[in-house]
Amino acid sequence: MIIHEKLAHLSKKEIIELMDQYYHKGVRVKKLVEDYKVDCRPNDLHKYFPPIVLDRQCPVCGENFLKKRPSRTEIENWGNPYREIKAKKAYCPCCGHIDDEICGCDACVEKRNKEYIKRETELEKMANEIKIELEKSYTGKVCVDELDFKDRVYLASLLGHALSEDTSVIKSLSECDNPCSCLADGDMDERIIDYLLKRNIIIIDINSLKYALKHGEDENRFMRYKLNVEIDDNNIDTLQELMNPKIDFSDGKNILEGYNLWKEVAINDCMAFLVNEIAKKNVEFCPVKKTEIMMDSMLKHFSIRQVQYIIYKSVNEVSKVYLKNKFNRDSFPDIVFRRMIFWDSCMTYRESEVAEYRGGKKFSYNNLHGVLFFKVLGLWDKGLRCAPDIKIIKECVRK
């Protein structure tokens, strides 16, 4: 029995009696402190009781673990959902090791330092290997004149969203995360970067490799990039042109490209909205080809905001029935799909009667929308409020 100095004047038998009266007899703590002449506050009495010896050994030095005794209040509140009681951690009286993931004993600190050095060395090696491969595969800068419609829209969106103040680097997606703006909805931000990387329009900033690799599967969101287009460092006009592209629509090809990209963005936005609305009901959903086909069908008649309204109504209508009848969670997306198909079939020839989604936050700024709908196609809010239509594009680009 390990006896604290506050209880050193008591015999082992008296200490056992004191603990018995404290834990089992319900005697007032103030009375126990006075009767046993313990020099402490009543609330602290339990802290000086001999710790519990556990039948487990410390992995550092082999001594038996000890555990501090709980107070009466802690025992009374165990299992109470409104009172969080932290469990006492087992500890070693010899080396100070704590039976916890985060322990500050010398042995654990040294172990973590060694693991950190090992991990840093591995990351450095991986970064250097990737750097060598990137340098081998580098084919030079892309000429501005080689950029097509999609290249220019995606690049302008990314530069406007993530170009650093000194224009030396394109910041990572994680650095630009904020509730007021985004590059694009859903995972389209990552797809834009993948597209520009494959086209060699941007390249990985090798200085960010090591930091990005630390984040494992999310490394792409922590990677920085550099612009890989042939422009003079001092040529502000060219950079401004890349950020505010002027597209020649005299050729019908770019009008068609604009229509195709409008459709692609619309489908993406609606799918991302569907995933987000279903997630609000604590149901996981991963869209597949069937989802894309349905969105494409609906967007022939409805605008992005109208489809979002149909999704919003469908999810909430199904949710009420789902919660009442306790359907299987896996069936929730399928029921939502059927409800959306019902809406689609009922309203196809009455699209003007379908409301627009206006809920949630007031549409945080989407940089891809800003470039495609406003700067390039001149659609303004028609990009969100009209069904994708090549005739609308032709009318807007003539203005």
SULRAFEN-V89327 format. One record per pair of residues at least 6 apart in sequence whose ideal C-beta (glycine too) atoms are under 8 Angstrom apart, sorted by sequence separation. I is the first residue (numbers start at 1). J is the second residue. D is the distance in Angstrom with one decimal. If there is no record, write none. Layout:
[[I J D] [I J D]]
//
This chain:
[[21 27 4.4] [32 38 7.5] [57 63 6.7] [58 64 7.5] [77 83 4.2] [91 97 6.9] [92 98 7.7] [97 103 5.9] [98 104 7.5] [163 169 8.0] [164 170 7.3] [183 189 4.0] [196 202 4.6] [197 203 7.3] [213 219 5.6] [215 221 7.3] [232 238 7.0] [248 254 6.5] [249 255 5.6] [278 284 8.0] [279 285 7.1] [321 327 7.7] [347 353 6.6] [373 379 4.5] [374 380 6.0] [377 383 7.0] [386 392 5.8] [3 10 7.9] [22 29 6.9] [33 40 6.6] [38 45 6.3] [40 47 7.8] [57 64 6.0] [58 65 6.0] [78 85 5.9] [91 98 5.0] [98 105 6.9] [163 170 5.8] [164 171 5.7] [176 183 7.1] [182 189 6.7] [184 191 8.0] [197 204 7.5] [212 219 4.5] [215 222 4.8] [231 238 4.3] [247 254 5.5] [278 285 4.4] [347 354 5.2] [372 379 8.0] [373 380 6.6] [379 386 7.6] [7 15 5.7] [10 18 6.9] [33 41 8.0] [40 48 6.4] [56 64 7.0] [57 65 7.0] [77 85 5.3] [90 98 7.3] [91 99 7.0] [96 104 7.9] [97 105 4.4] [147 155 7.0] [162 170 5.0] [163 171 7.5] [184 192 6.1] [212 220 7.6] [214 222 7.6] [231 239 6.2] [299 307 6.3] [302 310 7.1] [327 335 6.9] [373 381 7.7] [3 12 7.7] [33 42 5.3] [55 64 7.4] [56 65 4.8] [89 98 5.1] [90 99 4.0] [96 105 4.5] [162 171 4.5] [183 192 6.4] [193 202 7.3] [249 258 7.8] [298 307 5.1] [373 382 7.4] [374 383 7.8] [22 32 6.0] [32 42 7.8] [38 48 7.1] [54 64 6.2] [89 99 5.9] [95 105 5.8] [96 106 7.6] [97 107 6.4] [162 172 7.6] [173 183 7.0] [212 222 4.2] [275 285 5.7] [322 332 5.8] [373 383 3.1] [382 392 6.1] [1 12 5.9] [7 18 7.8] [21 32 6.0] [53 64 5.4] [54 65 4.3] [74 85 5.2] [89 100 5.2] [95 106 7.4] [97 108 6.6] [159 170 7.1] [162 173 7.4] [211 222 6.3] [212 223 4.2] [231 242 7.4] [247 258 7.7] [274 285 7.4] [275 286 7.8] [372 383 6.8] [373 384 7.2] [3 15 6.8] [30 42 4.8] [33 45 6.0] [53 65 7.9] [54 66 6.8] [95 107 6.5] [158 170 6.4] [212 224 7.7] [275 287 6.2] [295 307 6.9] [298 310 7.1] [29 42 4.1] [32 45 6.6] [53 66 6.1] [54 67 5.8] [92 105 7.7] [162 175 7.4] [229 242 6.8] [274 287 6.9] [322 335 7.0] [379 392 6.8] [1 15 7.4] [18 32 6.3] [29 43 7.5] [52 66 6.7] [162 176 5.1] [208 222 7.4] [209 223 7.6] [318 332 6.9] [321 335 7.8] [369 383 6.3] [379 393 7.2] [382 396 7.2] [51 66 4.0] [52 67 4.6] [161 176 5.9] [208 223 5.7] [227 242 7.9] [369 384 7.2] [29 45 5.7] [51 67 5.9] [52 68 7.9] [173 189 5.8] [208 224 3.8] [271 287 4.9] [377 393 5.7] [51 68 5.5] [52 69 6.4] [173 190 7.2] [207 224 7.3] [274 291 7.0] [318 335 4.9] [379 396 5.4] [18 36 5.4] [51 69 6.7] [70 88 6.4] [205 223 7.4] [318 336 5.1] [378 396 4.2] [50 69 7.9] [69 88 7.8] [204 223 6.1] [205 224 4.0] [377 396 5.9] [378 397 6.1] [49 69 4.6] [68 88 4.8] [161 181 7.1] [173 193 7.5] [204 224 7.7] [205 225 5.7] [271 291 5.8] [377 397 6.5] [47 68 7.1] [67 88 5.3] [161 182 7.7] [162 183 7.1] [204 225 6.1] [205 226 5.1] [271 292 6.7] [274 295 7.9] [315 336 5.5] [318 339 5.4] [378 399 6.2] [14 36 6.9] [67 89 7.7] [161 183 4.5] [203 225 6.5] [204 226 7.7] [314 336 5.3] [317 339 6.0] [22 45 6.8] [46 69 5.5] [67 90 5.0] [68 91 7.9] [202 225 4.4] [203 226 5.5] [22 46 6.9] [46 70 6.9] [66 90 6.9] [67 91 7.4] [202 226 6.6] [271 295 5.8] [46 71 4.5] [65 90 4.0] [66 91 5.9] [158 183 6.5] [202 227 6.1] [203 228 4.7] [267 292 6.0] [270 295 4.7] [311 336 7.9] [314 339 4.0] [10 36 6.3] [46 72 7.3] [65 91 6.6] [66 92 7.4] [157 183 6.2] [201 227 7.8] [202 228 5.7] [314 340 4.7] [22 49 7.7] [65 92 6.1] [66 93 5.5] [157 184 7.1] [193 220 7.1] [201 228 6.0] [9 37 6.9] [43 71 7.7] [197 225 7.7] [200 228 6.0] [201 229 6.3] [267 295 4.7] [270 298 7.4] [63 92 5.3] [196 225 8.0] [266 295 7.7] [267 296 5.8] [270 299 7.0] [311 340 6.6] [314 343 6.2] [356 385 6.7] [19 49 5.6] [63 93 6.5] [190 220 5.9] [310 340 5.9] [313 343 7.0] [7 38 6.6] [18 49 7.9] [61 92 6.4] [63 94 4.3] [190 221 7.3] [6 38 5.9] [60 92 6.7] [63 95 7.4] [170 202 6.3] [193 225 7.2] [267 299 6.5] [6 39 6.1] [61 94 5.1] [263 296 7.3] [266 299 5.1] [310 343 4.7] [6 40 5.7] [15 49 7.5] [56 90 6.8] [58 92 3.8] [61 95 4.6] [65 99 6.1] [158 192 6.1] [270 304 6.3] [273 307 7.9] [277 311 5.7] [281 315 6.7] [310 344 7.2] [15 50 6.7] [60 95 5.0] [157 192 6.6] [158 193 7.0] [170 205 7.7] [269 304 5.3] [273 308 4.9] [277 312 6.1] [280 315 7.7] [54 90 5.7] [58 94 7.0] [61 97 7.4] [169 205 5.6] [172 208 6.9] [263 299 6.7] [351 387 7.2] [58 95 6.5] [60 97 4.7] [270 307 4.7] [274 311 5.0] [278 315 6.2] [310 347 7.7] [59 97 7.3] [154 192 4.9] [158 196 6.6] [266 304 5.1] [270 308 6.4] [273 311 5.7] [277 315 4.5] [281 319 5.3] [58 97 5.2] [269 308 7.7] [172 212 7.2] [7 48 5.6] [154 195 6.0] [155 196 6.3] [266 307 7.8] [270 311 6.9] [274 315 7.8] [281 322 7.6] [6 48 4.4] [7 49 7.7] [51 93 7.9] [154 196 5.8] [298 340 7.5] [7 50 8.0] [29 72 7.6] [56 99 7.7] [294 337 6.9] [301 344 7.7] [4 48 4.2] [158 202 7.3] [174 218 7.9] [310 354 6.8] [4 49 7.8] [60 105 6.9] [150 195 7.6] [151 196 7.6] [302 347 7.6] [306 351 6.8] [309 354 6.4] [312 357 5.4] [4 50 7.5] [155 201 5.8] [283 329 5.4] [291 337 7.9] [294 340 6.8] [298 344 5.2] [301 347 7.6] [309 355 5.1] [311 357 7.7] [3 50 6.1] [60 107 4.6] [155 202 7.7] [173 220 7.6] [174 221 4.8] [285 332 7.9] [290 337 7.8] [294 341 7.2] [297 344 6.9] [301 348 5.2] [309 356 5.7] [312 359 6.4] [2 50 5.3] [60 108 7.9] [151 199 6.1] [173 221 4.6] [174 222 5.0] [285 333 4.8] [306 354 4.5] [308 356 7.7] [309 357 4.1] [1 50 4.8] [2 51 6.1] [23 72 7.0] [172 221 6.4] [173 222 7.8] [175 224 8.0] [283 332 4.7] [302 351 5.6] [306 355 7.3] [308 357 3.7] [19 69 7.7] [22 72 6.9] [151 201 6.0] [172 222 5.1] [283 333 6.9] [294 344 7.8] [301 351 5.0] [306 356 5.8] [172 223 5.6] [281 332 6.9] [305 356 3.8] [306 357 7.7] [23 75 7.6] [172 224 5.1] [302 354 6.0] [305 357 5.1] [171 224 6.2] [303 356 7.2] [305 358 7.8] [147 201 7.1] [170 224 6.4] [278 332 7.0] [169 224 5.3] [170 225 4.2] [278 333 6.1] [169 225 7.2] [170 226 6.6] [142 199 7.4] [169 226 6.1] [170 227 6.6] [142 200 5.6] [168 226 7.9] [278 336 6.7] [142 201 5.6] [139 200 6.4] [274 336 7.8] [2 66 7.3] [163 227 7.9] [138 203 7.2] [159 227 7.4] [134 203 7.2] [134 204 6.2] [134 206 6.6] [167 239 6.6] [130 204 7.9] [155 229 7.8] [131 206 4.9] [130 206 8.0] [188 265 7.6] [131 209 6.5] [127 206 7.7] [130 209 5.8] [304 383 7.6] [305 384 5.2] [159 239 8.0] [163 243 7.6] [188 268 4.8] [304 384 4.9] [305 385 5.9] [184 265 7.5] [303 384 6.3] [304 385 7.8] [127 209 4.1] [147 229 7.4] [186 268 5.8] [303 385 5.0] [126 209 8.0] [127 210 4.4] [159 242 6.2] [160 243 5.7] [185 268 6.3] [186 269 7.4] [303 386 5.2] [159 243 4.9] [184 268 7.1] [185 269 4.8] [188 272 7.4] [273 357 7.8] [303 387 5.4] [144 229 5.9] [186 271 6.4] [187 272 7.6] [302 387 5.7] [124 210 6.4] [127 213 6.2] [142 228 6.0] [143 229 7.7] [144 230 6.3] [156 242 6.4] [186 272 2.9] [301 387 5.9] [123 210 5.1] [126 213 5.6] [141 228 5.3] [142 229 5.3] [143 230 5.3] [144 231 6.8] [155 242 6.0] [156 243 5.4] [185 272 4.1] [300 387 6.5] [141 229 6.1] [142 230 6.7] [156 244 6.8] [185 273 7.3] [299 387 5.9] [141 230 4.5] [156 245 5.1] [186 275 6.8] [299 388 5.9] [123 213 5.2] [152 242 7.5] [155 245 8.0] [2 93 7.0] [123 214 6.3] [153 245 6.8] [152 245 4.1] [144 238 6.6] [152 247 6.7] [144 241 7.8] [144 242 7.4] [149 247 6.3] [265 368 6.3] [149 253 7.9] [265 369 7.4] [149 254 5.1] [150 257 6.4] [265 372 6.3] [149 257 3.9] [153 261 6.3] [148 257 7.3] [149 258 6.7] [262 372 6.9] [150 261 6.1] [261 372 6.2] [262 373 7.9] [149 261 7.3] [258 372 7.7] [262 377 7.1] [262 379 7.7] [258 376 6.9] [258 377 5.2] [262 383 6.7] [266 388 5.5] [263 388 4.6] [245 371 7.5] [262 388 4.6] [247 376 5.6] [259 388 6.5] [245 375 7.0] [259 389 7.8] [244 375 5.9] [245 376 6.1] [259 390 4.3] [262 393 7.2] [256 390 7.1] [259 393 5.6] [255 390 6.6] [258 393 5.3] [255 393 5.6] [255 394 6.1] [258 397 7.7] [255 397 6.7] [249 397 4.3] [192 368 7.3] [188 368 7.1] [185 366 6.3] [179 361 7.2] [182 364 6.4] [184 366 6.3] [181 364 5.8] [182 365 7.6] [183 366 7.8] [184 367 7.2] [180 364 5.3] [181 365 4.2] [182 366 5.8] [183 367 5.2] [184 368 4.2] [179 364 6.3] [180 365 6.5] [181 366 7.5] [182 367 7.0] [183 368 6.4] [181 367 6.6] [161 367 4.2] [160 367 5.3] [158 367 7.8] [157 367 4.8] [160 370 7.0] [157 368 4.5] [160 371 6.6] [157 370 7.5] [154 368 7.9] [157 371 4.6] [153 368 7.6] [156 371 4.6] [157 372 7.6] [153 371 5.6] [153 372 5.4] [156 375 7.1] [156 376 7.9] [153 376 5.9] [152 376 7.8]]
//
